[in-house]
Amino acid sequence: MAKKHPRKPSAKTRQTRTNTPPNWPLLALLGLGLAITGYLTGVAWLDSGPALCGDGSGCDLVQNSRWSRVLGLPLSLWGFVLYTLMLLVVLSTPAPTKRWRRVWRLSVAGLAISLYLTMVGLVELQTVCLWCLASLATLAGVVALLAWQRPAATQSPVWWYWPLNSAILALVVTGSLHIYYYSDFWQPPPPAKLEALAEHLEERGAVFYGASWCSACQQQKRLFHQASEQLPYVECSPLGREGPRARVCVREDIISYPTWIIDDRRYEGVLEPEELARHTAFEW
């Protein structure tokens, strides 16, 4: 029985693969995305602020909020990984249809996450981050370009099949992220010492005055991890940055955030847990 040999691609097929021009618009967008997320990741690791984002700006507030990290890593790092995966798929997948499908799924997932986090910033923090909007625009450009370049082989006779699949993917991704941020299931329990200190502060009558749009207040809460929910916190700006201050904050003459009042003494600025323990006679 004659031994079968795998059929080699025809000369025409080899020539088509070799002569397929690079998708320069897509490569340019992916390169831009890598530059943005790479820069933001470096800034996050160095614990410094990105350019065009001064203290108290929307970018500063978002970067210091709990929505800036996933599994303890900067969100920009996950974005860098996403752009890297898309670039690797573009460069290593020879079949155009398979390449398009893979990059499409990754870009739709990334765009859904970016849109979700933008909405979270608007609702929870009443602000947006310029660098985040730049990444959002880049991902939107990738998705729009891929939709325009969609291969004929991916088109289904049922017109709604493709949009429905994309919508389901977006819902699954954003739903998972929403559960991560708003459920205790994925969050590690706070250190027992921080939890005990937070409870002690409330029992001692200490009050932590802050504002939702205050980046330093977000930093103060981050020092307590999940135990921040037990802090004796008073929101001084319930209607956002442009709204009136809460009456209790006006009565206490709170003009700087965060402000702690402990035993009738006023402390302005972020306080380390050790300092709070010392001010309230907590055994640290």
C-alpha positions in Angstrom: 0.0 0.0 0.0 1.5 3.3 -1.1 2.3 5.7 1.6 0.3 8.9 1.5 2.2 12.2 1.7 0.5 15.4 2.9 -0.5 17.5 0.0 1.6 20.6 -0.3 0.0 23.9 -0.9 -0.1 24.9 -4.5 2.2 27.5 -5.9 -0.7 29.8 -6.3 -1.6 29.5 -2.6 2.0 30.1 -1.5 2.1 33.1 -3.7 -1.1 34.5 -2.3 0.1 34.1 1.3 3.5 35.6 0.5 2.0 38.5 -1.4 -0.7 39.4 1.1 0.1 43.0 2.0 0.3 43.9 5.7 -2.8 45.4 7.1 -1.1 48.7 7.8 -4.1 50.6 9.2 -4.8 47.8 11.7 -1.1 47.5 12.7 -0.9 51.3 13.2 -4.0 51.2 15.5 -2.5 48.3 17.5 0.8 50.1 17.8 -1.0 53.2 19.1 -2.8 51.1 21.6 0.4 49.5 22.8 2.0 52.9 23.2 -0.9 54.2 25.3 -1.3 51.2 27.6 2.4 50.7 27.8 3.0 54.2 29.0 0.1 54.1 31.5 1.4 50.8 32.8 4.9 52.2 33.4 3.4 55.2 35.1 1.3 53.0 37.4 4.3 50.8 38.4 6.4 54.0 39.1 3.4 55.3 41.2 3.5 58.6 39.4 0.9 60.6 37.5 0.7 60.5 33.7 1.2 63.6 31.6 -1.8 66.0 31.3 -3.2 64.7 34.5 -2.6 67.0 37.4 -3.7 66.5 41.0 -7.4 66.3 41.3 -8.0 65.9 37.6 -10.3 63.3 36.2 -7.4 61.1 35.1 -5.8 61.3 38.6 -9.1 60.3 40.2 -9.7 57.4 37.9 -6.1 56.1 38.2 -6.4 56.1 42.0 -9.8 54.5 42.2 -10.6 50.9 42.8 -11.7 50.5 39.2 -8.1 51.1 38.0 -7.0 47.5 38.9 -8.1 44.0 38.2 -6.7 41.1 40.3 -4.2 43.6 41.9 -2.7 44.6 38.5 -3.1 47.9 36.7 -5.9 47.8 34.2 -3.5 49.4 31.7 -1.4 46.3 31.9 -4.3 44.1 30.9 -4.9 46.5 28.0 -1.3 46.1 27.0 -1.7 42.3 27.0 -4.9 42.6 24.9 -3.2 44.7 22.2 -0.2 42.4 22.3 -2.4 39.3 21.7 -4.2 41.1 18.8 -0.8 42.0 17.3 0.5 38.4 17.6 -2.7 37.1 16.0 -2.3 39.5 13.1 1.4 38.5 12.5 1.1 34.8 13.1 -2.2 33.7 11.6 -1.9 33.1 7.9 -5.6 32.3 7.1 -7.4 35.7 6.6 -10.8 34.5 7.8 -9.4 32.9 11.0 -7.2 35.9 11.7 -10.2 38.3 11.3 -12.4 36.2 13.6 -9.8 36.1 16.4 -8.9 39.7 16.3 -12.6 40.7 16.1 -13.4 38.7 19.2 -10.5 40.2 21.1 -11.3 43.8 20.0 -15.0 43.5 20.8 -14.2 42.3 24.3 -11.7 45.1 24.8 -14.1 47.7 23.5 -16.9 46.4 25.8 -14.6 46.6 28.8 -13.5 50.2 27.9 -17.1 51.4 27.4 -18.1 49.8 30.7 -15.3 51.4 32.7 -16.0 54.8 31.0 -19.6 54.5 32.2 -18.5 53.5 35.7 -16.3 56.7 35.8 -19.2 58.9 34.8 -21.6 57.3 37.2 -19.5 56.6 40.2 -16.8 59.3 40.0 -18.6 61.9 37.8 -15.5 62.2 35.6 -13.6 60.7 32.7 -9.9 60.0 32.1 -8.4 61.5 28.9 -5.9 58.6 28.5 -8.8 56.1 29.0 -10.8 57.9 26.3 -7.7 57.7 24.0 -7.6 54.0 24.5 -11.4 53.7 24.0 -11.1 55.6 20.7 -8.3 53.3 19.6 -10.3 50.2 20.3 -13.4 51.7 18.6 -11.2 52.4 15.6 -10.0 48.8 15.5 -13.6 47.4 15.7 -14.8 49.9 13.0 -11.9 48.9 10.7 -12.4 45.2 11.2 -16.2 45.6 10.5 -15.3 47.4 7.3 -12.7 44.8 6.3 -15.0 41.8 7.2 -14.2 38.9 4.9 -17.1 37.5 2.8 -16.5 34.0 4.2 -17.6 35.2 7.7 -21.0 36.5 6.5 -24.1 34.5 7.4 -27.3 34.3 5.5 -29.0 35.3 8.8 -28.2 39.0 9.1 -28.6 39.1 12.9 -26.3 36.2 13.6 -23.1 38.2 13.6 -24.4 41.2 15.7 -26.0 38.8 18.2 -22.8 36.9 18.7 -20.9 40.1 19.3 -23.5 41.4 21.7 -23.4 38.2 23.7 -19.6 38.3 23.9 -19.7 41.9 25.1 -22.4 41.1 27.7 -20.4 38.2 29.1 -17.2 40.2 29.4 -18.8 43.3 31.0 -21.0 41.1 33.3 -18.0 39.2 34.6 -16.2 42.5 35.2 -19.2 43.9 37.0 -19.4 40.9 39.3 -15.7 41.3 40.0 -16.0 44.9 41.1 -19.3 44.7 42.9 -19.2 41.3 44.5 -17.1 40.1 47.4 -16.7 36.7 45.8 -13.5 37.7 43.9 -12.2 40.2 46.5 -9.7 38.9 49.0 -10.7 39.5 52.6 -9.1 42.6 54.2 -6.2 42.1 56.6 -7.7 41.5 60.1 -5.7 44.4 61.5 -7.1 46.9 59.0 -10.6 45.6 59.6 -10.2 45.9 63.3 -8.9 49.4 62.9 -11.8 50.5 60.8 -14.2 49.2 63.4 -12.2 50.9 66.1 -12.3 54.3 64.3 -16.1 54.2 64.2 -16.4 53.1 67.8 -14.1 55.9 68.8 -16.2 58.5 67.0 -13.7 59.4 64.4 -15.1 60.8 61.1 -13.6 60.7 57.6 -14.9 63.5 55.4 -14.4 63.1 51.7 -15.8 63.6 48.2 -16.5 61.1 45.4 -14.4 63.0 42.9 -11.4 63.4 45.3 -8.4 61.3 44.2 -6.7 61.6 47.6 -9.9 60.2 49.2 -9.7 57.2 46.8 -6.1 56.7 47.9 -7.1 56.8 51.6 -9.7 54.1 51.0 -7.2 52.0 49.1 -5.0 51.9 52.1 -7.8 49.9 53.9 -8.5 47.5 51.0 -11.9 45.9 51.4 -12.1 47.2 55.0 -12.7 50.7 53.6 -16.4 50.0 53.5 -16.3 49.9 57.3 -14.7 53.3 57.6 -16.7 56.1 59.3 -17.0 57.9 55.9 -19.1 61.0 55.2 -19.7 62.1 51.6 -19.5 65.8 51.3 -20.3 66.0 47.6 -23.3 63.8 47.1 -24.4 65.6 43.9 -20.9 65.6 42.3 -18.1 68.2 41.9 -20.4 71.0 40.9 -23.2 70.3 43.4 -23.6 71.8 46.9 -21.7 70.4 49.9 -23.5 68.3 52.4 -24.9 70.3 55.3 -22.8 68.4 57.9 -19.6 69.3 55.9 -20.6 72.9 55.8 -21.3 72.9 59.5 -17.9 71.3 60.3 -16.2 73.8 57.8 -14.7 71.0 55.7 -12.8 72.6 52.9 -10.1 70.1 52.1 -10.5 66.4 51.3 -9.8 64.1 52.9 -10.3 65.5 56.4 -10.4 63.4 59.6 -11.9 64.7 62.8 -10.7 62.6 65.8 -11.4 63.7 69.4 -12.3 67.2 68.1 -8.9 67.5 66.4 -8.7 68.0 62.6 -6.3 66.2 60.3 -6.2 67.1 56.6 -4.7 64.8 53.9 -4.2 61.1 53.6 -3.3 59.4 56.9 -1.6 56.0 57.0 -3.3 53.3 59.1 -0.4 53.5 61.5 -1.1 57.2 62.1 -4.8 56.6 62.6 -4.0 53.9 65.1 -1.7 56.3 67.0 -4.3 59.1 67.0 -6.9 56.8 68.4 -4.8 54.7 70.8 -5.3 51.5 68.8 -2.7 48.8 69.4 -1.1 48.4 65.9 
